[in-house]
């Protein structure tokens, strides 16, 4: 679906009831929530939980420190799960995913659920 959110007008839709895997959508929502709720220059320490996240992209090390913006870039550009988890861990993982759910409802994504960043 392509929708003009400023006018609430649907421009194009196809198979809108079909369910699709959400990996890329999840990373985009993670980035949105991080950018809306964290300061870009906020220093974030990579946690053990983040380092142990599934996937190879990012290759972060326990205890490394990055800005929130750098972690958002890693999550989006190289699809780094460890960067996404580091952002959520810093904010509070449960609260972060809750914010993702709230944003989905705000955007009228009524059939979308998030369980992790």
Short mmCIF file of the C-alpha atoms (twelve columns), coordinates in Angstrom:
data_MODEL
# 
_entry.id   MODEL 
# 
loop_
_atom_site.group_PDB 
_atom_site.id 
_atom_site.type_symbol 
_atom_site.label_atom_id 
_atom_site.label_alt_id 
_atom_site.label_comp_id 
_atom_site.label_asym_id 
_atom_site.label_seq_id 
_atom_site.Cartn_x 
_atom_site.Cartn_y 
_atom_site.Cartn_z 
_atom_site.pdbx_PDB_model_num 
ATOM 1   C CA . UNK A 1   0.000  0.000   0.000  1 
ATOM 2   C CA . UNK A 2   1.168  3.474   -0.824 1 
ATOM 3   C CA . UNK A 3   -0.608 6.114   1.182  1 
ATOM 4   C CA . UNK A 4   -0.272 9.885   1.432  1 
ATOM 5   C CA . UNK A 5   -0.324 10.242  5.221  1 
ATOM 6   C CA . UNK A 6   -0.733 14.001  5.119  1 
ATOM 7   C CA . UNK A 7   -4.068 13.635  3.321  1 
ATOM 8   C CA . UNK A 8   -4.999 10.101  4.416  1 
ATOM 9   C CA . UNK A 9   -5.372 9.205   0.748  1 
ATOM 10  C CA . UNK A 10  -4.583 5.735   -0.539 1 
ATOM 11  C CA . UNK A 11  -2.622 6.039   -3.778 1 
ATOM 12  C CA . UNK A 12  -2.070 2.347   -4.550 1 
ATOM 13  C CA . UNK A 13  -2.884 -0.966  -2.925 1 
ATOM 14  C CA . UNK A 14  -2.375 -4.597  -3.857 1 
ATOM 15  C CA . UNK A 15  -2.750 -7.757  -1.753 1 
ATOM 16  C CA . UNK A 16  -3.192 -5.620  1.345  1 
ATOM 17  C CA . UNK A 17  -4.697 -8.485  3.357  1 
ATOM 18  C CA . UNK A 18  -1.729 -10.774 2.672  1 
ATOM 19  C CA . UNK A 19  0.778  -11.232 5.503  1 
ATOM 20  C CA . UNK A 20  4.463  -10.720 4.745  1 
ATOM 21  C CA . UNK A 21  7.685  -11.312 6.737  1 
ATOM 22  C CA . UNK A 22  8.576  -8.224  8.722  1 
ATOM 23  C CA . UNK A 23  12.370 -8.135  9.056  1 
ATOM 24  C CA . UNK A 24  12.904 -4.922  7.087  1 
ATOM 25  C CA . UNK A 25  9.753  -3.308  8.446  1 
ATOM 26  C CA . UNK A 26  10.900 -4.148  11.956 1 
ATOM 27  C CA . UNK A 27  14.270 -2.439  11.383 1 
ATOM 28  C CA . UNK A 28  12.506 0.632   9.993  1 
ATOM 29  C CA . UNK A 29  10.200 0.805   13.008 1 
ATOM 30  C CA . UNK A 30  13.175 0.324   15.342 1 
ATOM 31  C CA . UNK A 31  14.872 3.295   13.683 1 
ATOM 32  C CA . UNK A 32  11.749 5.455   13.929 1 
ATOM 33  C CA . UNK A 33  11.292 4.717   17.632 1 
ATOM 34  C CA . UNK A 34  14.977 5.299   18.378 1 
ATOM 35  C CA . UNK A 35  15.014 8.611   16.506 1 
ATOM 36  C CA . UNK A 36  11.801 9.776   18.180 1 
ATOM 37  C CA . UNK A 37  12.791 8.770   21.717 1 
ATOM 38  C CA . UNK A 38  16.573 9.018   21.998 1 
ATOM 39  C CA . UNK A 39  18.975 11.889  21.437 1 
ATOM 40  C CA . UNK A 40  21.081 11.298  18.322 1 
ATOM 41  C CA . UNK A 41  24.306 11.863  20.266 1 
ATOM 42  C CA . UNK A 42  23.231 9.696   23.232 1 
ATOM 43  C CA . UNK A 43  26.122 7.343   24.055 1 
ATOM 44  C CA . UNK A 44  25.010 3.706   24.204 1 
ATOM 45  C CA . UNK A 45  27.039 0.775   25.507 1 
ATOM 46  C CA . UNK A 46  26.686 -2.469  23.549 1 
ATOM 47  C CA . UNK A 47  25.227 -5.093  25.881 1 
ATOM 48  C CA . UNK A 48  25.808 -8.836  26.036 1 
ATOM 49  C CA . UNK A 49  22.220 -9.252  24.884 1 
ATOM 50  C CA . UNK A 50  22.970 -7.126  21.804 1 
ATOM 51  C CA . UNK A 51  26.186 -9.000  21.000 1 
ATOM 52  C CA . UNK A 52  24.354 -12.322 21.189 1 
ATOM 53  C CA . UNK A 53  21.573 -11.179 18.816 1 
ATOM 54  C CA . UNK A 54  21.044 -13.458 15.833 1 
ATOM 55  C CA . UNK A 55  22.861 -12.448 12.669 1 
ATOM 56  C CA . UNK A 56  26.385 -11.428 11.713 1 
ATOM 57  C CA . UNK A 57  25.917 -7.836  10.558 1 
ATOM 58  C CA . UNK A 58  27.524 -5.228  12.760 1 
ATOM 59  C CA . UNK A 59  29.994 -7.461  14.563 1 
ATOM 60  C CA . UNK A 60  29.848 -5.224  17.639 1 
ATOM 61  C CA . UNK A 61  31.794 -6.102  20.771 1 
ATOM 62  C CA . UNK A 62  30.569 -6.136  24.362 1 
ATOM 63  C CA . UNK A 63  31.154 -2.776  26.036 1 
ATOM 64  C CA . UNK A 64  31.749 -0.762  22.872 1 
ATOM 65  C CA . UNK A 65  30.148 2.678   22.937 1 
ATOM 66  C CA . UNK A 66  28.328 4.226   19.995 1 
ATOM 67  C CA . UNK A 67  25.978 7.137   19.501 1 
ATOM 68  C CA . UNK A 68  22.308 6.309   19.049 1 
ATOM 69  C CA . UNK A 69  22.511 7.715   15.521 1 
ATOM 70  C CA . UNK A 70  25.441 5.447   14.631 1 
ATOM 71  C CA . UNK A 71  23.456 2.440   15.863 1 
ATOM 72  C CA . UNK A 72  20.410 3.527   13.845 1 
ATOM 73  C CA . UNK A 73  22.644 3.775   10.773 1 
ATOM 74  C CA . UNK A 74  24.030 0.280   11.391 1 
ATOM 75  C CA . UNK A 75  20.537 -1.139  11.874 1 
ATOM 76  C CA . UNK A 76  19.333 0.373   8.596  1 
ATOM 77  C CA . UNK A 77  22.366 0.257   6.331  1 
ATOM 78  C CA . UNK A 78  23.799 -3.168  7.174  1 
ATOM 79  C CA . UNK A 79  20.659 -4.602  8.811  1 
ATOM 80  C CA . UNK A 80  22.477 -5.062  12.122 1 
ATOM 81  C CA . UNK A 81  20.385 -6.923  14.676 1 
ATOM 82  C CA . UNK A 82  22.950 -6.215  17.398 1 
ATOM 83  C CA . UNK A 83  22.617 -2.460  16.785 1 
ATOM 84  C CA . UNK A 84  18.815 -2.717  16.967 1 
ATOM 85  C CA . UNK A 85  18.978 -4.686  20.208 1 
ATOM 86  C CA . UNK A 86  21.517 -2.246  21.705 1 
ATOM 87  C CA . UNK A 87  19.088 0.623   21.069 1 
ATOM 88  C CA . UNK A 88  16.181 -1.264  22.625 1 
ATOM 89  C CA . UNK A 89  18.244 -2.425  25.615 1 
ATOM 90  C CA . UNK A 90  19.324 1.130   26.348 1 
ATOM 91  C CA . UNK A 91  15.753 2.416   26.305 1 
ATOM 92  C CA . UNK A 92  14.341 -0.658  28.047 1 
ATOM 93  C CA . UNK A 93  13.521 -3.545  25.719 1 
ATOM 94  C CA . UNK A 94  9.913  -4.085  26.795 1 
ATOM 95  C CA . UNK A 95  9.112  -0.364  26.709 1 
ATOM 96  C CA . UNK A 96  10.857 0.015   23.340 1 
ATOM 97  C CA . UNK A 97  8.814  -2.758  21.729 1 
ATOM 98  C CA . UNK A 98  5.708  -1.222  23.319 1 
ATOM 99  C CA . UNK A 99  6.553  2.054   21.573 1 
ATOM 100 C CA . UNK A 100 6.891  0.129   18.302 1 
ATOM 101 C CA . UNK A 101 3.406  -1.312  18.823 1 
ATOM 102 C CA . UNK A 102 1.970  2.123   19.648 1 
ATOM 103 C CA . UNK A 103 3.529  3.655   16.523 1 
ATOM 104 C CA . UNK A 104 2.099  0.846   14.380 1 
ATOM 105 C CA . UNK A 105 -1.375 1.618   15.699 1 
ATOM 106 C CA . UNK A 106 -0.825 5.341   15.148 1 
ATOM 107 C CA . UNK A 107 0.068  4.576   11.528 1 
ATOM 108 C CA . UNK A 108 -3.038 2.384   11.209 1 
ATOM 109 C CA . UNK A 109 -0.957 -0.771  10.791 1 
ATOM 110 C CA . UNK A 110 -3.670 -2.770  12.527 1 
ATOM 111 C CA . UNK A 111 -2.405 -6.209  11.467 1 
ATOM 112 C CA . UNK A 112 1.213  -5.593  12.443 1 
ATOM 113 C CA . UNK A 113 2.799  -6.898  15.646 1 
ATOM 114 C CA . UNK A 114 6.327  -6.486  16.931 1 
ATOM 115 C CA . UNK A 115 7.991  -8.759  19.467 1 
ATOM 116 C CA . UNK A 116 11.576 -7.523  19.285 1 
ATOM 117 C CA . UNK A 117 13.594 -4.765  17.627 1 
# 
